[in-house]
Amino acid sequence: MYYSVRIWRAAGAGALNVFMSSLTSPPTTASDYLLGPARFPTWPALELLLACSALGTQQTSFSDLQRQLGAVRDWQQVLDLAEHHGVIPLVYQTLRRVPDAIPAKTLEDLQQRYEHNARRNLKFTAELLRILDCLDAHGIAAIPYKGPVLAETVYGDLTLREFSDLDILVRPADVPRAKLALRDLGYSPNSPFTPAQERAYLKSGYEFVFDGAAGRNLLEIQFAILPRFYAVDFDLHAFFERALPTSVGGRMVRTLCAEDLLLALCAHAAKHAWIRLCWLRDIAGVVQSLPLQWDAVNRRATELGVDRILGTSLLLASRWLNARVPDSLQDRWRNDREIADLFNEIARQIPGAEQHSSESLDYFRLMLRLRERGTDKLRFAFRLLFTPSVGEWSVVSLPEPLFPLYRVIRIFRLSRRLFSPPAE
């Protein structure tokens, strides 16, 4: 064990120096630090999606819609982009007002997808209530968020938001009991751990994904908002203390207060580099629909070190989707060169954005740029290097006393992925 610790320290120190140097290197393209255009005139399909998804869409005049529709030449691209960005219901609800302005086949396709989503949402909402009843019967406090909760409280209609799973927060100490309770409902974790691995994962991960009778990956029991290596240490216990009642499917449940919900959604969108409009629409909807205490939002964002994540998210939601963010905040964020640079970069990438690899050098550079405090950057890099996960456990099975060796495996696996030359 003595030698394994020496190896870990030596390898870790060298890898951390190389890692931080590569991640903090400036991007190869210079930025003019000006906020880019709010729209995408060379992408008519994306322009139309923004028009359909923005707040106040129902008040959009017929002539404005006609101008947007007139620029579209490829309706299959509209359908594909709407599917990718998770805004089919919003697009359908807008375009059904102008049925003569779009191809009948396109409108029929949108209607079928909308109705399919509506049926699935109703089914998932019923399942959510069944799960919450089960957890409550076992004395387990649970907070549903996203999914049906956002659809009803933020969109005002269960059918207007797309979701394919259910997200429920529980306290870390309640996870083992929750797993046992869910087994009675036919749910099973899709990545079974040994008892030792589960204890380690509860310290470093953030969710267990469950398969059920209705399909795979149907339920996510979350015990944190983000994995530990992101170094955004939300206080889940405070989330439970501040939780408020709301109605979902005609039943009262407890969910996150508006300020905690906004910060959690911003962190989630940033984790995925804002590549889908539906996540920004969620944020815009919270700003519009819920009574936010902006002083509390700013205070908690500063404490967590996520001012830049909050600012980037709200500027995107404001510029693209008409979210009404206080002018004082917008002025402050507009003067942040890094936020302006991020805004421009996301604007360039979002038309063809795809899922980022969470173990690519570009992704890690982005995650570092999103943090305004040097200590948070260091914590992120250190935790990233030294926090083993499922990938390391799958390489070799070690007894619990030898788990520190997984850190060595982590360093070498991550270094190989980050610094190996790309395959020809």
N, C-alpha and C positions, 0 to 999 in steps of 0.2 A: 504493500500500500504506500510506503514511503516513496518508492521509486515512481509509482504511478502519479503521485502528487507532484513530484519534481518534473516529470514529463509534461504534465498538464500545465504547470506554471510556465515552463520554458516555451512550449508550443503556443500557449495562449498569449504570452506577451508578444512574441514575434508576429503571430497571426493578427493580433489586435492592432499593432502598429501598421502593418501592411493594409489591413482592412480599412482602418480609419483614413489612411492616406488616399486610398482609391475611392472611397465613398465621398470624401469631401473635395475631391478634385472638381474644378468648375466644369459645367457642361460645355460641350464642344461648340455649341451655337450661342452667340451673344444675344442678349435681350435688350430691347430698347426701353424696357420698363414702362411701357404704356399699356393701358388696358386695351385689349383687342376689341373688335366689333362685337356687339351683343348678338348679332345674327350671322348667318352663313349663306351669303348670296350665291355662292358657287355650289351649294348643296340644297336645291329646292326641297328635296324630301325631308331633310333635317329641319329646314325652315318651317315646313308644314307641321312637323311633330312638335316643334316649339310653340307654334301658334295654337295647336290643339291642347297642349299640356299646360300652358301658362295660366296663372290665376286670372280670373275675370274673362275666361274664354267665352262663357255664355253671353257676355255683353259685346263680343266682337261683332262688328257690323258685317252685313252680307257682302258689301263691296270689298272690305279688307280680306275676307276669306276668298273671294273670287280672285283677287290678285295673287294670293298664295297658291291657290289651286291652278291658276293659269300657267304658272312656271313649272309645274310638275310634268315630266315626260315619261317617267318610269314608275308605274304604280306598284309593280312588284317590289321595287326598292323601298317604297313607302311601307309596304307590309313587312318586309324583312327588317327594316330599321325599327318599326314600331314594336315588333316582336323582341328584337334584341334589347331595346331600351325599356321594355316592360310597361308600355303606355297604350296598348291596344284599346282598353276601355275608354280612355280619354279621347283617343282619336275617333273612335266610333261615335261617341256621344256628340262630338262636334260635327263630324261630316254627315251624320244622318240629317242635319238641318239643311243640307244643300244636296239632296240626292241626285238632282239633275246635273250637277257639276262634276261628278266623278263617274267612272265606268260602273255599270250595274254589277258586274262580276266582282269588282273590288269591294263595293259596299256590302254585297252578299257575304263575301269572305270575312270582312270585318265583323258583320253581325254574328256569323257563326262562331268566330273566335270570342267575341264578347259574351255570347250566351254560354259557351263552354266555360269560360272563366267565372261567370256568375254562378253556374251550378257547382263548380268546384269550390268556390268561396263559401257558399252556403253549407256544403258538406263539411268543409274544414272548420267552419265556425261551430257547427254542432259537435265535431270531434274535440275542439278546444274546450268547450264547456264540459264535455265528458271527462277529459283529462283533469281539468281544474277541480271537478267534483271528487275525483279519485284522490288527488293530492290533498285536498282539504279533509277528506275522510281519514287520511293518515296523519293529520296534523302538520302538514308541510305547507308553509307559506310560499305562494307562487305569484309572480308578476308576469302576465302575458304582455308582450309589446310587439310592435310591427304587425304584420298579418292583419287579422280581422279588427284588432284594436285601432290601428291606424286608419283602416278603411272607414270605420264608423266615426271615429272622433275627429279625424282630419279631413277626409274626403267627403264625409257626410252621407256615404252610400256604400254599402258592403260590396257592391258590384264594380266600383270604379277603381279599385286597386288590384293589381296582380300580385299574387303570392303563391308559392308552391310548397311551403312548409309552415310549421308553427314554431314560434320562438317563445320560450318561457324561462324567466329568471328564477333561480332558487338560490338559497344560501349555500356556500360550499359544504358546510357541515351536513346539509340535508340531502346531498347528492346520493349517497348510498341508499338511504330510505326511499328516495324518489325512484331509483332504479328498480327497487323491489316492488313498489306500488305499481309502477307502469307495467311490470311483468304480468300482473293480474289482468291488464287490459290487452295483452297480446303484443306489447312492444319489447324489442330487444335491441341492445346497442349494436351498431353495425361494425364497430371496431373493438372487440372484446379485449380487455387488458388483464394481465395478472394482477393480483392484489397489490404487489409492490409497484408495478407500473401505474396503476390507478392512483396510488398515493402520490407518486411523483407528478402525474399529470394534473392532479388537483392543485398543485402548486404552480404549474407552468402553463397549463392550457386554459380554455375558457368554455368549452361546451362538449357535451356528449350527444351524438347524433343517433337517432333511433329509427329502426324500420318497424312498420306496422302492417296490419292487414290491408290497408289502403295503398301501400306502396313503400318503396325504399326512401330513406332520408326524409321521412315525413315530419319528424319532431326533433327539435333541438332544445335540450335542457342546458341552459347556460348558467354558469356560476361566476362569470366575469363578462365584461363588455368586449374586451380584446385579449388575445394571448399576452402573457406576461412580458415577452420580449419587446413588445411595442413601447413599453415604459410609459404608458398612460394609466396611472393607477387609480381608476375610479373606485370610490368607496361604496361597495355594494350594500353594506349595512345601512348607510345613509339613504341609499335609494329606497330601501324598504321602509325606512322611517318616514320619508317624504311622499311615499306612494299615495295616490288619491283614487277615489272610486269613479268608475265610469260605466256606461252601459254598452254591452256587446251582445248581440243576438237576443235582446230583451232581458238580459240578466246583468246584475251589477257585479263588476269585478274590480280589482285594484290594479292600477297601472302606474307607470312612471309619471311624476309631475312634469309639467311642461318644460321646465329648465333642464332637468336631467334627460328628458327625451330628446330635446334639441341637441345637446352635447353628444349623446350616444349615437344619434343619427349622423351627425357630422363626422364623428370618429369612424363610423362604419363606412361612410362614403369615401373618406380619405384613405382608409385601408385598401379600398378597391380602386383608388386613383380616379374617382368620380366618372367612371366609364359608362354609367347608365343614367339616363335622364330621370328614371323613376325615383332614384335616391335623392336627387335634387328636388324633385317634385314633393317628396315627403317632407323635406326641410322647409320648402316654401309653404307647404300646407300648415305646418306647425306654426310658422311665423304668422300666417293669416288667421288661423282658426283658434289658437289657444292663447290664454292670457299670460303672456311672458313677462317676468320681472327681469328686465335687461340688466339691472345692477347685479342681480344674483347670477345671471348667465356670465357676465364679464368676470365676476369674482371667482367663480368656479373654474372658468377657462384659464384664468391666470394661475390659479393654484395648481391645476393639472399640467400647465405648460402647453396648452393647445390653442392659444390665441390665433396662431397662424392657420391652424386647421379650421377653426370657427370662422375666421375672416374670409378665407378662400371659399368655404362652403356658402356663406351668406352672400358674398359678392356674385358668385355664380348663380345662385337662386334669384338674386335681385335682378341681375342684368338679363338673364335668359327667361325667367319665369315670373317676373313682376312681383317678387316678394317685397314687402314693404319693411325694409330694415331702417332703423333710425339713421338720419343723415349724419349725425355725429360719428357713428360707427363707420359708415361707409367712407366718410372723409378720412378717418384715421387709417383705414385699411388701404385706401387708394394711394396713400403716401408710403406704404410699405413696399419697397422695391421687390422683395421676394414674393409677396402675395401677387403683385402685378405680373411678375414673371411666371408664376404658377398659373395664373388666370390665362395668360396668352398661350402657354404650353398646352393646357387642357383644351382650350378652344381649337388649337391646331389638330389635336389628336382625337377628339371625341367623334367626329364623323365616321371614322373607321376603327374606333377603339375596340380592342379585344382584351380579354382577361390578362392581367399582368402575371408573370411568373413571380411567385413570392420569394424565389431564391435566385433572382437575377440581379446583376450589379446595378442596372438602371433603376430597378424597383427600390433597392436599398438606398441608393442616392436620393431618390424622391422622398423616402420616409425620413431621412435625415434633414432634408431641406424643409420639411413640414414642421420641424421643431425649432422654436426660437431660443431655447436655452442650451448652452453648451453642455451642462450636466445631463440633460435629457438625451442629447445626442450620444454622449458617452455611455449612459445606461442602456440605450437602445443597442449600440454596437456590442457592448459587453454581454448583455443578456442574449443577444442573437447568437453570438459565438459559443456561449457556454451553457445554453439551455437545451439539453437533449429532448427529443420528441419521438413520435412514432417511427420516423425514418431510421433513427439510430437503434431503437429497440428491435426493429425488424432485421438489422444486420446480424446481430448476435444476441443470444439470451444470456444475461448475466444474473447471478444471485444479487439480492439487494445490497449486501455489504460492498459489492464491487461496482455499484451504480456510478460512482465518480468517474470510472473509466469511460462511461458513455460521453463525457465531455471531450475526451481526446478524439473519440470517433466522430463526434459532432464537428470539431474543428477541421479535421481532415476532409470529411464529406463536404462541408460547406466551402472550404477553400478550393477543393477540386471543381466544384460547380461554378464558383464565381470566377476563378482565374484560369481555368482551362481554356485553350483556344477553341473557338466555335468549330463544330464539325463541318467538313467540306460538303 
